Amino acid sequence: MRNRNIISSIDIGTSRICAIIAEINRDNLLEIIGIGVSPSMGIKKGAIIDIDSTTKSIINAVEKAEQMADSTIDSAFINYTGGNISLVKNKGIVAVRSENKEISEEDTERVMQTARVVAVPTDKEIIDVIPLEFIVDGYSGIKDPIGMVGTRLEVDAQIIMGSKTSVRGLVSSVQNSKVTPKGIIINPLAASKVLLTEDEKDLGVALIDIGGGTSEISIFLGGNLIFTKTLPIGGNHITNDIAIGLRIPLSLAEKVKNRYGCALVSSSDSSLEFDFQRIGDQQKLRTNQQYLAEIIEPRVLEILELTKKELNNHGFSTLLPVGAVITGGGLHSLKGFYEASNQILEMPVRMGIPGYFGMEEPFYSVAVGVLEYVHKNKQYKQRLANRTNEITNIFMMIRKWVKDYF
C-alpha cells in the first residue's frame, strides 16, 4: 500500500465538533476523505468548561472521520476562538549573516524570533507570530525576502495571543483524545482561506462568523487581519427562545428552527404549519411559520444590531467597500436571514460557503479553512518547522499543568 500524505483538522465549536481528514494528491490538492461531526459537550460560549466531556466529544468526531477515511490519525491542526484573542504589532531587526549578504531561511527565522520579544500579560499566551511585511535595507512591502541581497532585514509582525487558560484547556482536551495538536490557527484566519478572495482582503471586508454560542467579527484590510471581536451571542440563543416560546425541549427547538425557522416576520409563510408537543403535555398543538418568526426575529435583529454597533464604534463601516461575508452554522438555515443582514448592516452582504463538494455549508468553513491555511501557507509551514521543538515543549508543559491542577 502506498504511503498516504494525510493532513487533518479539528474544529471545536460551542455546538458541534467537526473533524476532517484530507489527503494531498499528486497535483498537490486537498481531497477530503473523512468527515466526523459530534455534538459539543463541556463547551460554553466558545470556552471549554469541562475537559473530560469535551475530550469525549472530540473522540467521537475523530472516530467517525477515521471510519469514513479508512485511516487513523495521531495528530491534527486545531482552531482557536473566543473573546480573548489579542492582536499586537511588533517589529524585529537583524543583520544578514552570510558573506554574500544573501538572505536565507535562517535569517527570516532569526528576525521572526526577535519580533516575538514582547511583554506578554500573565494571563495570555502567544499562539502565533505572523509576518505582515519584510523590509530589506529600507525597501518595504516584501512578502518573502529569501534569496534577496541586503545587509539589514526587518519584519513588521502581528503577534496573536490567546487566554492561557483557554489555550491549555483546548490543547489538553485534544491530547486526552490521543491526538497531538500540530498547530493552532485562529478562526478568522482559517475561515478566510476558503471564504474570502485576496482582493476582498486587500480592499476591506468584514467576516462575520455566527456560531452556536458566539458571533465573531473579523476585519481584513490591506490583505491582513486587523481586528477581531467576539460577541457572546449566537444561534443557540434563538434555539433557547423557541424552546421557551413553544415550551418544548431544546433538542426539538433546534429541529424546528432548522426546518421552519424564518428570520423576518415579513418573509414568513402563515400557511406553512407544523405540529409540536409541549413538555408535560400529551396533546399535540399546531402553529405556523409566521408565529415562529415572531419569536425568532427579535433575536436575529439583536445579533445584527450588535454587530453593526461594533463596526460603527471602531470606524469600520466606512472602510469596507466589499461589505460583509457571513458564515457559521448558527443562522444560515433561517429563511430571510440574508434580507435581514442587508437591511440592518446597510452594506453589501453575501453568504460564505466552502467550495468543497459535499461540504457546501457554512458550518464546515473553519475545519476546511484550517486545512487550507496549513496546506497553502508556505510561511506558516516554515514557522511550524522552525517551532516544532518549541511547540512540543509547550504541549509538555501543558500536560504537566493539567496533571498538577486537575
C-alpha positions as CSV (number, residue, x, y, z in Angstrom):
1,M,0.0,0.0,0.0
2,R,1.3,3.4,-1.0
3,N,2.1,6.0,1.7
4,R,-0.7,8.5,2.0
5,N,0.0,12.2,2.6
6,I,-2.6,12.8,5.2
7,I,-3.5,16.1,6.9
8,S,-6.3,16.6,9.5
9,S,-8.1,19.3,11.4
10,I,-10.5,19.6,14.3
11,D,-12.9,22.5,14.7
12,I,-14.0,22.7,18.3
13,G,-17.1,24.8,18.5
14,T,-19.8,25.6,21.1
15,S,-22.5,23.4,19.4
16,R,-20.6,20.9,17.3
17,I,-17.1,19.5,16.8
18,C,-16.0,18.7,13.3
19,A,-13.0,16.5,12.4
20,I,-11.8,16.4,8.8
21,I,-9.2,14.1,7.3
22,A,-7.8,15.1,3.9
23,E,-5.2,13.6,1.5
24,I,-2.8,15.7,-0.5
25,N,-2.9,14.2,-4.0
26,R,-0.3,14.2,-6.8
27,D,-1.5,17.6,-8.0
28,N,-0.9,19.0,-4.6
29,L,-4.6,19.5,-4.0
30,L,-6.6,18.6,-0.9
31,E,-9.1,15.7,-1.2
32,I,-11.5,15.4,1.7
33,I,-11.6,11.6,2.6
34,G,-13.1,11.7,6.1
35,I,-15.6,13.8,8.0
36,G,-16.8,13.4,11.5
37,V,-19.3,15.6,13.4
38,S,-20.2,15.3,17.1
39,P,-22.3,17.4,19.4
40,S,-20.1,19.6,21.7
41,M,-20.1,18.8,25.4
42,G,-18.3,20.8,28.0
43,I,-18.1,24.0,26.0
44,K,-20.0,27.2,26.7
45,K,-19.7,30.3,24.6
46,G,-16.6,29.1,22.9
47,A,-14.8,28.3,26.2
48,I,-14.0,24.8,27.5
49,I,-15.5,24.3,31.0
50,D,-15.3,20.5,31.2
51,I,-12.2,19.0,29.7
52,D,-13.4,15.4,30.1
53,S,-16.7,16.0,28.4
54,T,-15.0,17.9,25.5
55,T,-12.5,15.1,25.1
56,K,-15.3,12.6,24.7
57,S,-16.9,14.7,22.0
58,I,-13.6,15.1,20.2
59,I,-13.0,11.3,20.3
60,N,-16.5,10.7,18.8
61,A,-15.9,13.1,15.9
62,V,-12.4,11.8,15.2
63,E,-13.6,8.2,15.2
64,K,-16.3,9.0,12.7
65,A,-13.8,10.7,10.4
66,E,-11.4,7.8,10.7
67,Q,-14.1,5.3,9.8
68,M,-15.1,7.3,6.7
69,A,-11.5,7.8,5.6
70,D,-10.4,4.2,6.5
71,S,-7.4,5.7,8.1
72,T,-6.3,6.6,11.6
73,I,-4.7,9.9,12.7
74,D,-2.4,10.7,15.6
75,S,-2.1,14.5,15.0
76,A,-4.2,17.3,13.8
77,F,-4.3,21.1,13.4
78,I,-6.9,22.8,15.7
79,N,-8.8,26.0,15.8
80,Y,-8.9,28.6,18.5
81,T,-11.8,31.0,19.0
82,G,-13.2,33.1,21.8
83,G,-13.4,36.7,23.0
84,N,-9.9,36.8,24.4
85,I,-7.8,37.0,21.2
86,S,-5.4,39.8,21.1
87,L,-3.6,41.2,18.1
88,V,-0.3,43.0,18.9
89,K,2.0,44.5,16.3
90,N,5.8,44.4,16.8
91,K,9.0,44.8,14.8
92,G,12.1,42.7,14.5
93,I,15.5,43.7,13.1
94,V,18.6,41.5,12.4
95,A,21.8,41.8,10.4
96,V,22.2,39.4,7.5
97,R,24.9,37.0,8.4
98,S,26.1,35.4,5.1
99,E,29.3,36.8,3.5
100,N,27.5,37.4,0.2
101,K,24.6,39.1,2.1
102,E,22.0,36.8,0.5
103,I,19.0,36.4,2.9
104,S,18.5,32.8,4.0
105,E,15.7,31.0,5.7
106,E,17.8,31.2,8.9
107,D,17.8,35.0,8.7
108,T,14.0,35.1,8.4
109,E,13.8,32.7,11.3
110,R,16.0,35.0,13.4
111,V,14.1,38.1,12.6
112,M,10.8,36.4,13.4
113,Q,12.2,35.4,16.8
114,T,13.2,38.9,17.6
115,A,9.7,40.0,16.8
116,R,8.4,37.6,19.4
117,V,10.2,39.5,22.1
118,V,7.3,41.4,23.6
119,A,5.7,41.8,27.0
120,V,3.1,39.1,27.4
121,P,0.4,39.5,30.1
122,T,0.5,36.8,32.7
123,D,-3.0,35.5,31.6
124,K,-2.0,35.4,27.9
125,E,0.0,33.0,25.7
126,I,1.4,33.6,22.2
127,I,-0.4,31.4,19.7
128,D,1.5,32.6,16.5
129,V,3.5,35.4,15.1
130,I,2.6,36.4,11.5
131,P,4.8,38.5,9.3
132,L,2.9,41.3,7.8
133,E,5.8,42.5,5.6
134,F,9.6,42.2,5.4
135,I,11.9,45.2,4.9
136,V,15.3,44.8,3.3
137,D,17.7,47.8,3.7
138,G,14.7,50.2,3.9
139,Y,12.7,48.6,1.0
140,S,9.3,47.7,2.4
141,G,6.3,45.6,1.2
142,I,8.3,42.4,0.7
143,K,6.4,39.2,1.4
144,D,9.2,36.7,1.0
145,P,12.8,38.0,1.3
146,I,14.6,34.7,0.9
147,G,17.2,34.9,-1.9
148,M,17.3,38.7,-1.8
149,V,20.5,40.6,-1.1
150,G,20.8,43.1,1.7
151,T,22.6,43.9,5.0
152,R,19.7,44.5,7.3
153,L,16.4,42.5,7.5
154,E,13.4,43.8,9.3
155,V,9.9,42.5,9.8
156,D,6.6,44.1,10.8
157,A,4.8,41.2,12.5
158,Q,1.5,40.6,14.2
159,I,1.5,38.6,17.4
160,I,-1.6,36.6,18.1
161,M,-2.3,35.9,21.8
162,G,-5.0,33.9,23.5
163,S,-6.1,33.3,27.0
164,K,-3.6,30.9,28.7
165,T,-6.4,29.0,30.4
166,S,-8.4,28.6,27.2
167,V,-5.4,27.6,25.1
168,R,-4.3,25.0,27.7
169,G,-7.8,23.7,28.1
170,L,-8.1,23.3,24.3
171,V,-4.8,21.5,23.9
172,S,-5.4,19.2,26.9
173,S,-8.8,18.2,25.5
174,V,-7.2,17.2,22.2
175,Q,-4.2,15.5,23.8
176,N,-6.5,13.4,26.0
177,S,-8.2,12.1,22.9
178,K,-4.9,10.6,21.9
179,V,-4.4,13.2,19.1
180,T,-1.3,15.5,19.1
181,P,-2.1,19.2,18.3
182,K,0.4,20.1,15.5
183,G,-0.5,23.7,15.5
184,I,-3.3,26.2,16.4
185,I,-5.0,28.5,13.9
186,I,-7.4,31.2,15.0
187,N,-10.9,31.0,13.4
188,P,-10.8,34.2,11.2
189,L,-7.5,33.2,9.5
190,A,-8.8,29.7,8.9
191,A,-12.2,30.7,7.6
192,S,-10.8,33.5,5.4
193,K,-8.8,30.9,3.4
194,V,-12.0,29.4,2.0
195,L,-14.4,32.3,2.1
196,L,-12.5,35.4,1.1
197,T,-10.6,36.3,-2.0
198,E,-7.2,38.1,-1.8
199,D,-8.9,41.2,-3.5
200,E,-11.6,41.3,-0.8
201,K,-9.0,41.1,2.0
202,D,-7.0,43.9,0.3
203,L,-9.9,46.3,-0.2
204,G,-11.6,45.8,3.1
205,V,-14.1,43.2,4.3
206,A,-15.9,42.1,7.4
207,L,-16.0,38.3,8.1
208,I,-18.9,37.6,10.4
209,D,-19.0,34.1,11.8
210,I,-22.2,33.4,13.7
211,G,-21.9,30.2,15.6
212,G,-23.9,28.5,18.2
213,G,-22.8,30.3,21.3
214,T,-20.8,33.3,19.9
215,S,-20.6,35.6,16.9
216,E,-17.1,36.6,15.8
217,I,-16.5,39.8,13.8
218,S,-13.2,40.0,12.0
219,I,-11.9,42.8,9.8
220,F,-9.5,42.3,6.9
221,L,-7.8,45.3,5.3
222,G,-4.7,45.6,3.2
223,G,-4.5,41.9,3.0
224,N,-4.2,41.4,6.7
225,L,-6.4,40.7,9.7
226,I,-6.5,43.9,11.6
227,F,-9.3,43.4,14.1
228,T,-11.3,40.6,15.8
229,K,-14.1,40.7,18.4
230,T,-16.3,38.0,19.7
231,L,-19.9,38.7,20.9
232,P,-21.4,36.3,23.5
233,I,-24.5,35.6,21.4
234,G,-25.3,33.2,18.6
235,G,-27.7,30.7,17.2
236,N,-28.2,28.8,20.5
237,H,-29.9,31.8,21.9
238,I,-32.6,31.6,19.2
239,T,-33.0,27.9,19.9
240,N,-33.5,28.8,23.6
241,D,-36.1,31.4,22.6
242,I,-38.0,28.9,20.6
243,A,-37.9,26.3,23.5
244,I,-39.3,28.9,25.9
245,G,-41.8,30.3,23.5
246,L,-43.3,27.0,22.5
247,R,-42.4,25.2,25.8
248,I,-40.6,22.4,24.0
249,P,-37.3,20.6,24.7
250,L,-34.1,22.3,23.3
251,S,-33.4,19.3,21.0
252,L,-36.8,19.7,19.4
253,A,-36.4,23.5,19.3
254,E,-33.2,23.1,17.2
255,K,-35.0,20.9,14.7
256,V,-37.9,23.3,14.5
257,K,-35.5,26.2,13.9
258,N,-33.6,24.4,11.1
259,R,-36.8,23.2,9.4
260,Y,-39.3,26.0,9.8
261,G,-37.2,29.0,11.0
262,C,-37.6,32.4,9.4
263,A,-35.6,35.5,10.3
264,L,-38.2,38.0,9.4
265,V,-42.0,38.0,10.0
266,S,-42.4,39.8,6.6
267,S,-40.7,36.8,4.9
268,S,-42.6,34.1,6.7
269,D,-45.5,32.0,5.4
270,S,-48.5,31.8,7.6
271,S,-49.8,28.8,5.6
272,L,-46.8,26.7,6.5
273,E,-48.0,24.9,9.6
274,F,-46.4,22.2,11.8
275,D,-47.3,20.2,14.9
276,F,-45.4,20.2,18.2
277,Q,-45.9,18.8,21.6
278,R,-45.2,20.8,24.8
279,I,-43.2,19.5,27.7
280,G,-45.6,17.6,30.1
281,D,-48.5,17.8,27.6
282,Q,-49.8,14.7,25.7
283,Q,-51.8,16.7,23.3
284,K,-50.3,17.9,20.0
285,L,-50.6,21.6,19.1
286,R,-50.3,23.3,15.7
287,T,-48.7,26.6,14.8
288,N,-47.2,28.2,11.7
289,Q,-44.0,29.8,10.4
290,Q,-45.3,33.3,11.0
291,Y,-45.8,32.7,14.7
292,L,-42.3,31.1,14.9
293,A,-40.8,34.1,13.1
294,E,-42.3,36.4,15.7
295,I,-40.2,34.5,18.3
296,I,-37.0,34.5,16.1
297,E,-36.9,37.9,14.6
298,P,-36.1,40.0,17.7
299,R,-33.0,37.9,18.5
300,V,-31.8,37.9,14.8
301,L,-32.1,41.7,14.8
302,E,-30.3,41.9,18.1
303,I,-27.3,39.9,16.8
304,L,-27.2,42.1,13.7
305,E,-27.6,45.3,15.6
306,L,-24.8,44.4,18.0
307,T,-22.6,43.6,15.0
308,K,-23.4,46.9,13.3
309,K,-22.7,48.7,16.6
310,E,-19.2,47.1,16.8
311,L,-18.4,48.1,13.2
312,N,-19.5,51.7,13.9
313,N,-17.8,52.0,17.2
314,H,-14.4,51.1,15.7
315,G,-15.0,53.2,12.5
316,F,-15.0,50.2,10.1
317,S,-18.4,50.9,8.4
318,T,-16.8,53.4,6.0
319,L,-13.7,51.3,5.4
320,L,-15.3,48.2,4.0
321,P,-16.1,48.7,0.3
322,V,-16.5,44.9,-0.1
323,G,-19.1,44.8,2.7
324,A,-19.6,41.7,4.8
325,V,-19.3,38.0,4.3
326,I,-21.4,36.0,6.8
327,T,-20.8,32.4,7.7
328,G,-21.2,29.9,10.5
329,G,-23.7,27.3,11.4
330,G,-25.8,29.4,13.8
331,L,-28.3,31.2,11.5
332,H,-27.6,30.1,7.9
333,S,-30.6,27.9,7.8
334,L,-33.1,30.7,8.5
335,K,-35.2,31.9,5.7
336,G,-34.9,35.7,5.2
337,F,-31.6,36.0,7.1
338,Y,-29.8,37.4,4.0
339,E,-32.5,40.1,3.7
340,A,-32.3,40.9,7.4
341,S,-28.5,41.2,7.1
342,N,-28.7,43.7,4.2
343,Q,-31.4,45.6,6.0
344,I,-29.6,46.1,9.3
345,L,-25.9,46.2,8.3
346,E,-26.5,48.7,5.5
347,M,-23.7,47.3,3.4
348,P,-23.2,44.7,0.6
349,V,-23.6,41.2,2.2
350,R,-23.0,37.7,0.8
351,M,-23.1,34.3,2.5
352,G,-19.8,32.5,2.8
353,I,-19.8,28.8,1.9
354,P,-16.8,26.5,1.4
355,G,-16.4,25.4,-2.2
356,Y,-15.8,21.7,-1.5
357,F,-18.1,19.1,-2.9
358,G,-20.4,17.7,-0.1
359,M,-19.3,20.4,2.3
360,E,-21.3,23.4,0.9
361,E,-22.5,24.5,4.4
362,P,-21.1,27.4,6.4
363,F,-20.6,25.0,9.4
364,Y,-17.6,23.5,7.6
365,S,-15.8,26.8,6.9
366,V,-13.4,26.7,9.8
367,A,-12.5,23.0,9.7
368,V,-11.8,23.2,5.9
369,G,-10.1,26.6,6.3
370,V,-7.6,25.2,8.9
371,L,-6.6,22.6,6.3
372,E,-6.3,25.2,3.5
373,Y,-4.4,27.6,5.8
374,V,-1.8,25.0,6.6
375,H,-1.5,23.5,3.2
376,K,-1.2,26.7,1.1
377,N,0.6,28.9,3.6
378,K,4.3,28.5,2.8
379,Q,5.4,30.9,5.6
380,Y,3.2,29.0,8.2
381,K,4.9,25.7,7.2
382,Q,8.3,27.3,7.7
383,R,7.3,28.7,11.1
384,L,5.9,25.4,12.0
385,A,9.1,23.5,11.1
386,N,11.2,26.0,13.0
387,R,9.0,25.9,16.1
388,T,8.4,22.1,16.2
389,N,10.6,21.7,19.3
390,E,9.2,24.8,20.9
391,I,5.6,23.6,20.4
392,T,6.4,20.2,21.7
393,N,7.9,21.8,24.9
394,I,4.8,23.9,25.3
395,F,2.5,20.9,25.0
396,M,4.6,19.0,27.5
397,M,4.3,22.0,29.9
398,I,0.5,22.0,29.4
399,R,0.3,18.2,30.0
400,K,2.2,18.7,33.3
401,W,0.0,21.7,34.2
402,V,-3.2,19.6,33.7
403,K,-1.8,16.8,35.9
404,D,-0.9,19.2,38.6
405,Y,-4.2,21.1,38.7
406,F,-6.8,18.6,37.6
